Amino acid sequence: MSKAPWVFQLHGDARGIARKLGAGIDARIFPGERVMLSVVRVEPNSSGTIHSHPEEQWGVLLEGRCTRIQNGEEVEATAGDFWYTPGGVSHGVRTGATSAVILDIFSPPRAEYRQAGEGFGTAVTKTG
């Protein structure tokens, strides 16, 4: 029995839009009209660029461990933890010896994530 076209799979659903966010960080994007889901896989010992964007974002750590960085504060997160990031707030993530699977939820959907690509799109990145 096949699943309905509106049912998706967390692991390996090829219908998602592929996006490489950085070295060791890959996402599958599932856009809707008013909200966008992004399944992000972070390999061990990987770090995302600290960045911000105008869209609000919720994140849920589904598997593994990571350090969530937001507004300069670092918090160790384990599976089941979730967080809220208002638009315009600097944030990022890094892993140690353990990988992580994160479900990010954006509202409104990020326009640049509606197509395959690399990087954080038009997000403002922080250096230094």
RARATA-V466019 format. One line per field, one symbol per residue. phi: phi as a letter, one per 40 degrees, with the letter a starting at -180 (. if undefined). A space follows every 10 residues. Layout:
phi=???
This chain:
phi=.cccccbbbd bgccccccac cicgbbbbbb cbcbabbbcb bbcdfbaccc aaacccabbb ccagaabcba fgcbbcbbdh caabbcdgcc aaaabbcbca bbbcbbacdc dcccbcibgc gcdccbbg
